[in-house]
Amino acid sequence: MIAKIYLRTMMLGFLMLLFLTSCSGGDSTAEPIEEGIVPTNLNLTVTIVGADANNPNGDGSGMIKCTASATNAVQYGFKVGNQEEQETVNGIFDYKFTTSGKNNQVVSVFAYSSTGNMISAFKTITVDVVNETGLVWADEFDTDGAVLNSNWFSEEVPPENGGWYNSEQQHYTARTENAYVSNGTLKIVAKKENYTAYNSTKNYTSARLNSKFAFTYGRIEVRAKLPGGGGTWPAIWTLGSNITTVGWPSCGEIDIMEHAGNNIGEVSSAIHTPSSFGNTINKGIIEIPDTTTEFHVYAVDWTTDKMDFYLDDTLFYTYNPATKNSDTWPFNQDQFILLNIAMGGNLGGAIDPNFTQDTMEIDYVRVYQ
């Protein structure tokens, strides 16, 4: 009896298998399951508006334009730093930085497929933002030719019987051979040549430019590439506008940048006041090896009680005397800006006998308040 039941069960199972097999041979109406699609070949381009060889971080507007493309992508998402992701279908995204100064950020893009799979890419960028509301004076050196007479005065007359202070060996001139603008930068050129002026003959010429703009308190930024010839002494600095009445050092002097071609890569900033001047104790030094091959921003933040000196974004010296009076702090009145290259002298040192000429190249001078 048990054997008969077992045999019947086996026969029913066999017939059911034949039925199912025969039914599966026809057309199926079930939808196929779509496999996951993964985007590939993601490319991200970030363009900084106004960027060129002289302004690698842009024109100060803070604008960037981003484009992305990827195979099998139907949507893109862009992020700047920790900002929220912004979605776009066409892979185009514009963004404006608003924080004044240099903005260092990561721009990320995410490419999504129709099945929700994603790949990503990123670029790190640096963008300059010039806050126009704080910019009170500037020279961007955009017009080729002679230096703008409305902005600068060429100081030529030597103060010491045909010579300059500090045992310097040059004559300053107002010639375009020694100072001119081209391709978006100011060139101050020190040259080896015999030049007679003011009853004195010198073996070198250069230029010394004084700004016609004077101010009290603010931030000065100068983007420059320095000369490296032995004996060159480039400087970016300020003097008190009252120098003709109170003299030096009572007028105060702020050395934003000084450099010696005999010691390439050592940049100094200094303060000269009645309390300490000449070989002043109030000095800061920073080492940066590419001062003569790359542009850097030399800056000072001058407030009512201190001065902070920067090379690019690095703070390397602060002048903040505990007691502020006419001896230590003659910096409550207007100062004007000076740009020059001296030759030899106390800081420039021995002049290379093979020296012919060298240049300080300045991209811009800006004052913020």
C-alpha positions as CSV (number, residue, x, y, z in Angstrom):
1,M,0.0,0.0,0.0
2,I,2.8,2.4,0.9
3,A,4.6,1.6,-2.3
4,K,1.5,2.5,-4.4
5,I,1.1,5.9,-2.7
6,Y,4.7,6.7,-3.3
7,L,4.5,5.8,-7.0
8,R,1.4,7.9,-7.5
9,T,3.1,10.9,-5.9
10,M,6.1,10.6,-8.2
11,M,3.9,10.4,-11.2
12,L,2.0,13.6,-10.2
13,G,5.3,15.5,-9.7
14,F,6.5,14.4,-13.1
15,L,3.3,15.6,-14.9
16,M,3.5,19.0,-13.1
17,L,7.1,19.5,-14.2
18,L,6.0,18.8,-17.8
19,F,3.2,21.3,-17.6
20,L,5.5,24.1,-16.2
21,T,8.1,23.4,-18.8
22,S,5.6,23.6,-21.7
23,C,4.2,26.9,-20.4
24,S,7.6,28.6,-20.2
25,G,8.3,28.2,-23.9
26,G,5.9,31.1,-24.9
27,D,6.5,35.0,-24.9
28,S,6.9,36.5,-21.4
29,T,5.2,39.8,-20.4
30,A,7.5,40.4,-17.4
31,E,9.7,43.6,-17.5
32,P,13.5,43.0,-17.4
33,I,15.4,44.2,-14.3
34,E,17.7,47.2,-15.3
35,E,21.2,46.6,-14.2
36,G,23.1,49.4,-12.3
37,I,24.7,52.0,-14.7
38,V,27.9,53.6,-13.5
39,P,29.1,57.0,-15.0
40,T,32.6,57.0,-16.4
41,N,35.1,59.5,-17.8
42,L,34.3,62.4,-15.5
43,N,36.0,65.6,-16.3
44,L,35.9,68.8,-14.2
45,T,37.1,72.2,-15.4
46,V,37.2,75.2,-13.1
47,T,37.9,78.6,-14.6
48,I,38.8,81.5,-12.4
49,V,37.4,84.7,-14.0
50,G,40.2,87.1,-15.0
51,A,43.0,84.7,-14.3
52,D,46.1,85.2,-16.4
53,A,49.9,85.0,-16.0
54,N,50.0,88.2,-13.9
55,N,46.8,87.4,-11.9
56,P,46.7,83.6,-11.4
57,N,44.0,83.9,-8.8
58,G,41.6,86.0,-10.9
59,D,40.6,89.6,-11.3
60,G,39.4,90.1,-7.7
61,S,35.7,89.5,-8.6
62,G,35.7,86.1,-6.9
63,M,33.9,84.5,-9.8
64,I,34.5,80.9,-10.9
65,K,32.9,79.0,-13.8
66,C,32.7,75.2,-13.5
67,T,31.8,72.6,-16.2
68,A,31.6,68.9,-15.9
69,S,30.9,66.0,-18.3
70,A,30.8,62.3,-17.8
71,T,29.6,59.3,-19.9
72,N,26.2,57.9,-18.7
73,A,25.6,60.9,-16.4
74,V,22.1,62.4,-16.3
75,Q,22.7,64.9,-13.4
76,Y,25.5,66.6,-11.6
77,G,26.0,68.1,-8.2
78,F,28.6,70.8,-7.3
79,K,30.0,71.7,-3.9
80,V,32.3,74.5,-2.9
81,G,34.0,73.7,0.4
82,N,31.3,72.7,2.9
83,Q,28.5,74.5,1.1
84,E,25.4,72.5,0.2
85,E,25.4,70.5,-3.0
86,Q,23.9,72.4,-6.0
87,E,22.2,70.2,-8.6
88,T,22.4,70.8,-12.4
89,V,21.5,68.7,-15.4
90,N,23.8,70.3,-17.9
91,G,27.0,70.2,-15.8
92,I,27.4,74.0,-15.7
93,F,27.8,75.8,-12.4
94,D,28.9,79.4,-11.5
95,Y,29.9,80.5,-8.0
96,K,31.1,83.9,-6.5
97,F,33.4,84.0,-3.5
98,T,32.6,87.0,-1.2
99,T,35.2,86.8,1.5
100,S,37.9,89.5,0.9
101,G,41.4,88.2,0.3
102,K,42.6,84.8,-0.8
103,N,40.0,82.0,-0.8
104,N,41.5,78.5,-0.8
105,Q,38.7,76.0,-1.4
106,V,38.0,72.5,-2.8
107,V,35.4,72.4,-5.7
108,S,33.8,69.0,-5.9
109,V,31.5,67.5,-8.6
110,F,29.3,64.4,-8.4
111,A,28.0,62.7,-11.6
112,Y,24.9,60.6,-11.2
113,S,23.5,58.0,-13.6
114,S,19.8,57.1,-14.3
115,T,20.1,54.3,-11.8
116,G,21.5,56.5,-9.0
117,N,25.1,55.4,-9.2
118,M,27.7,58.1,-8.7
119,I,31.3,59.0,-9.3
120,S,33.1,62.2,-8.2
121,A,36.1,64.5,-8.8
122,F,37.5,67.6,-7.2
123,K,40.0,70.5,-7.7
124,T,41.6,72.8,-5.2
125,I,41.7,76.4,-6.2
126,T,42.8,79.8,-4.9
127,V,40.6,82.8,-5.7
128,D,41.3,86.5,-5.0
129,V,38.5,88.7,-3.8
130,V,38.9,92.4,-3.7
131,N,36.2,94.0,-1.5
132,E,35.6,97.2,-3.5
133,T,33.9,98.8,-0.5
134,G,37.2,98.6,1.4
135,L,39.5,99.5,-1.4
136,V,40.3,103.2,-1.1
137,W,43.3,103.5,-3.5
138,A,45.1,101.3,-6.0
139,D,47.3,101.1,-9.0
140,E,46.8,98.0,-11.1
141,F,49.4,99.0,-13.7
142,D,47.1,98.3,-16.6
143,T,48.2,101.0,-19.0
144,D,51.4,100.5,-20.9
145,G,54.0,103.3,-20.9
146,A,55.1,105.8,-18.4
147,V,54.1,105.5,-14.7
148,L,50.8,107.4,-14.0
149,N,51.7,110.9,-13.0
150,S,48.4,111.2,-11.1
151,N,49.5,108.3,-8.8
152,W,53.3,108.6,-8.5
153,F,56.0,111.2,-8.1
154,S,59.6,110.2,-9.2
155,E,62.0,111.4,-6.6
156,E,65.3,112.3,-8.1
157,V,67.1,115.0,-6.1
158,P,69.6,113.4,-3.8
159,P,69.6,114.8,-0.2
160,E,73.2,114.5,0.7
161,N,75.5,116.6,-1.7
162,G,74.7,114.5,-4.7
163,G,74.2,111.2,-2.9
164,W,71.6,109.2,-1.1
165,Y,71.6,107.9,2.5
166,N,72.9,104.5,3.6
167,S,76.0,104.7,1.2
168,E,73.8,103.9,-1.8
169,Q,75.5,103.9,-5.2
170,Q,72.7,104.9,-7.6
171,H,71.1,108.0,-9.1
172,Y,67.4,107.9,-9.2
173,T,65.8,109.2,-12.5
174,A,62.4,109.9,-13.9
175,R,63.3,108.1,-17.2
176,T,61.1,105.3,-18.7
177,E,64.4,103.3,-18.9
178,N,64.2,103.0,-15.1
179,A,60.4,102.8,-14.5
180,Y,57.7,101.9,-16.9
181,V,54.5,99.8,-17.3
182,S,54.1,96.9,-19.7
183,N,51.9,93.8,-19.9
184,G,50.1,94.6,-16.7
185,T,53.0,95.2,-14.4
186,L,55.3,98.0,-13.3
187,K,59.0,97.5,-13.9
188,I,61.5,99.3,-11.8
189,V,64.9,98.8,-13.4
190,A,68.3,99.2,-11.9
191,K,71.0,99.6,-14.5
192,K,74.7,99.8,-14.6
193,E,75.7,103.0,-16.5
194,N,77.6,106.2,-15.9
195,Y,75.1,108.9,-15.1
196,T,75.8,112.4,-14.0
197,A,73.2,114.5,-12.2
198,Y,73.3,117.1,-9.4
199,N,77.1,117.6,-9.7
200,S,77.7,113.9,-9.1
201,T,78.5,110.9,-11.3
202,K,77.2,107.5,-10.3
203,N,77.8,104.1,-11.9
204,Y,74.1,103.0,-11.5
205,T,70.6,104.3,-12.1
206,S,67.3,103.3,-10.8
207,A,63.9,104.7,-9.8
208,R,62.2,105.8,-6.6
209,L,58.5,106.2,-6.8
210,N,56.5,108.0,-4.1
211,S,52.7,107.7,-4.0
212,K,50.7,111.0,-4.2
213,F,48.1,109.2,-2.0
214,A,48.6,109.4,1.7
215,F,46.5,107.8,4.5
216,T,46.2,106.9,8.1
217,Y,45.5,103.3,9.1
218,G,44.6,100.5,6.7
219,R,46.0,97.5,4.9
220,I,48.6,97.9,2.2
221,E,49.1,95.0,-0.3
222,V,51.8,94.9,-3.0
223,R,52.2,91.9,-5.3
224,A,55.8,91.8,-6.5
225,K,58.6,89.8,-7.9
226,L,62.0,90.9,-6.7
227,P,65.4,91.4,-8.4
228,G,68.2,89.0,-7.5
229,G,71.4,90.7,-8.7
230,G,74.2,91.0,-6.2
231,G,74.0,94.4,-4.6
232,T,70.3,95.1,-5.4
233,W,68.2,96.4,-2.5
234,P,64.6,96.6,-3.4
235,A,62.1,98.1,-1.0
236,I,58.4,98.6,-0.5
237,W,57.8,101.0,2.4
238,T,56.2,104.2,3.7
239,L,57.2,107.5,5.2
240,G,55.2,110.0,7.2
241,S,53.9,112.9,5.1
242,N,55.2,115.3,7.8
243,I,58.8,114.4,7.0
244,T,59.5,117.8,5.6
245,T,58.6,119.4,8.9
246,V,59.6,117.0,11.7
247,G,62.3,115.1,9.8
248,W,63.3,111.4,10.0
249,P,62.8,109.3,12.0
250,S,60.3,111.4,13.8
251,C,57.9,111.0,10.9
252,G,58.0,107.3,11.2
253,E,59.0,104.7,8.6
254,I,57.2,101.4,7.8
255,D,59.3,98.9,5.8
256,I,56.9,96.4,4.4
257,M,59.5,94.6,2.4
258,E,63.2,94.8,2.1
259,H,65.5,92.2,0.3
260,A,69.1,92.0,-0.6
261,G,70.2,90.4,-3.8
262,N,73.3,89.0,-2.0
263,N,70.9,87.1,0.3
264,I,68.2,85.8,-1.9
265,G,65.1,84.5,-0.1
266,E,65.4,86.5,3.1
267,V,62.7,89.1,3.3
268,S,62.5,91.6,6.2
269,S,60.1,94.1,7.6
270,A,61.0,96.8,10.0
271,I,59.8,99.9,11.9
272,H,61.9,103.1,12.4
273,T,61.0,105.6,15.0
274,P,62.9,107.9,17.4
275,S,63.0,105.0,19.9
276,S,64.9,102.8,17.4
277,F,66.1,103.5,13.9
278,G,68.8,102.7,11.5
279,N,69.9,99.3,12.7
280,T,66.5,99.0,14.4
281,I,65.6,96.4,16.9
282,N,62.0,96.4,15.6
283,K,62.3,93.9,12.8
284,G,60.9,90.6,11.5
285,I,62.4,88.2,9.0
286,I,60.9,85.4,6.9
287,E,62.6,83.0,4.5
288,I,61.1,82.2,1.1
289,P,63.4,80.9,-1.6
290,D,61.5,82.0,-4.8
291,T,61.3,85.7,-4.2
292,T,63.1,86.4,-7.4
293,T,61.3,83.9,-9.6
294,E,57.7,84.1,-8.4
295,F,55.2,86.9,-7.4
296,H,54.3,87.2,-3.7
297,V,52.0,89.6,-1.8
298,Y,53.8,91.7,0.8
299,A,51.3,93.4,3.2
300,V,50.9,95.2,6.4
301,D,47.7,95.7,8.5
302,W,48.1,99.1,10.2
303,T,45.6,99.8,13.0
304,T,45.5,102.3,15.9
305,D,47.6,100.1,18.2
306,K,49.7,97.6,16.1
307,M,51.0,96.5,12.7
308,D,50.9,93.0,11.4
309,F,53.3,92.1,8.5
310,Y,52.4,89.3,6.1
311,L,54.1,87.5,3.2
312,D,51.2,86.0,1.2
313,D,48.9,84.6,4.0
314,T,51.7,84.1,6.6
315,L,51.9,86.5,9.5
316,F,55.6,86.8,10.4
317,Y,56.0,90.0,12.5
318,T,53.9,92.2,14.7
319,Y,54.9,95.7,16.0
320,N,52.9,96.5,19.1
321,P,54.9,98.6,21.6
322,A,53.6,98.5,25.2
323,T,53.9,102.3,25.5
324,K,52.7,104.3,22.5
325,N,54.0,107.9,22.3
326,S,55.8,110.1,19.8
327,D,59.0,108.1,20.3
328,T,57.5,104.6,19.7
329,W,54.3,105.4,17.7
330,P,54.5,108.3,15.3
331,F,51.9,106.4,13.3
332,N,48.8,108.3,14.0
333,Q,49.2,110.6,10.9
334,D,49.3,110.1,7.2
335,Q,52.0,108.0,5.5
336,F,52.8,107.7,1.8
337,I,54.1,104.6,-0.1
338,L,57.5,104.3,-1.7
339,L,58.8,101.7,-4.3
340,N,62.5,101.6,-5.2
341,I,65.6,99.7,-5.9
342,A,68.8,101.0,-4.3
343,M,72.2,99.7,-5.3
344,G,74.8,98.7,-2.7
345,G,74.6,100.5,0.6
346,N,74.2,99.2,4.1
347,L,71.8,96.5,3.2
348,G,72.5,95.9,-0.5
349,G,76.1,95.2,0.2
350,A,78.8,94.5,-2.4
351,I,77.7,95.0,-6.0
352,D,78.4,92.1,-8.4
353,P,81.0,93.4,-10.9
354,N,79.2,91.5,-13.6
355,F,75.9,93.2,-12.8
356,T,74.3,94.9,-15.8
357,Q,70.6,95.4,-14.8
358,D,67.8,93.8,-12.8
359,T,64.1,94.5,-12.3
360,M,61.5,94.6,-9.5
361,E,58.2,93.8,-11.1
362,I,55.0,94.9,-9.4
363,D,51.6,93.6,-10.3
364,Y,49.5,96.0,-8.1
365,V,49.5,98.3,-5.1
366,R,46.3,98.3,-3.1
367,V,45.2,100.2,0.0
368,Y,42.1,99.1,2.1
369,Q,40.4,100.8,5.0
